[in-house]
Amino acid sequence: MRFIDGFRDGRSAAALARLIDAEARRERDYYLMEFCGGHTHAIFRHGVQDLLPPNVHLVHGPGCPVCVLATGRLDGALELARRPEITLVSYGDMLRVPASRRASLLKLRAGGADVRMAYSAAEALQIARTEPHRQVVFFAVGFETTTPATAHLILEAQRLGLANFSVYCNHVLTPAAILSILDAPEVRELGAVRVDGFIGPSHVSAVIGSQPYEYFAEEYQRPVVIAGFEPLDVLLAIRMLIEQLNQGRACVQNEFTRGVTREGNRRAQQLVAEVFELRSSFPWRGLGELPYSALRIKAAYARFDAERRFELTLAPAAENKACQCPAIIRGVRKPTDCALFGSVCTPRNPIGSCMVSAEGACAAYYKYRRGVSVSSGVSAPSVASTSSHAHPAASA
Ligand code: SF4
């Protein structure tokens, strides 16, 4: 815990905030996108935005795997769960995400379907081993952080000779999502979203390394700083991005040197390459169909692929028009722009995935900033107020 506390120290945060305030040029604005929902929650939980000068803006990105799962793909999980022979195993967040016609896995379970919540992928394998009469399907959702664990699961199922285990694979790729943001009309042509640089996710990068981001930095001239999920990590990354922008540089820097290397985790990458291959196209909520943006299970492991085994028919599904999740995922709107936020839509009664997930932007706003104008720099508790050296921007 002492190690974590060091990255939450109020005095150090205030000192970093003073440096940022001194280095951020008054004649310009800085728009920095935190790609990952984990960063969004760290920023709100610790009041990081309140430590920044008013011309440093944090834009929330699409890095929440629950939020970006297209409704049509979620409908596929419900179709599996409706089959009497199937036990569908899922992480808790996914159970509450509204699918088409306001259905959800939780409602299916209440109606008698065998849907079980797991804290780890390994639990699904354990269920398959102990209940051989059931067809156990693991609903795999996530970015590169969790993909190696799913690959390991499939290899383990093969080693054990399990005939009643399969995976409904919805693993997606971070670089493809960043590319789609940079190529989006809102960013390239319309000027509706400005992104000057990216705070990159450390857990994803621990697997894939920092190298894949070099393309964005060079080709799109946007600096990327990979950062940990503690408030001092985020503040340091913001300072590094501002420094690059002031100097007219655009390269990849690694703030999270305690866990990320340029090459990433080779063993994890080998596991993923053994079991998975690229899909030519995959639907994302908010970002549409993106080429080569997700993984599927290789033909050599087809018997562990629930889509093949159960001949799943997937159709595109319309998103709920009242929900602004797609625009929030693209950084075009904020949760408070949604008319349903905090009234019709709450964590107890979520209308969209961004209010369900622990990493969703709407959930973060609801938990930490209800009724607060986020762009105004109003002071908030946490890191900002724990310091005896309050930063001027923190009380502006
Ligand atoms: S507040 Fe609810 S309905 Fe509105 S965008 Fe967020 S999740 Fe969707």
Boltz pocket constraint, residues with backbone or C-beta under 6 A from the ligand:
constraints:
  - pocket:
      binder: B
      contacts: [[A, 322], [A, 323], [A, 324], [A, 325], [A, 328], [A, 335], [A, 338], [A, 339], [A, 340], [A, 341], [A, 342], [A, 345], [A, 346], [A, 350], [A, 351], [A, 352], [A, 353], [A, 354], [A, 355], [A, 356], [A, 362]]
      max_distance: 6.0
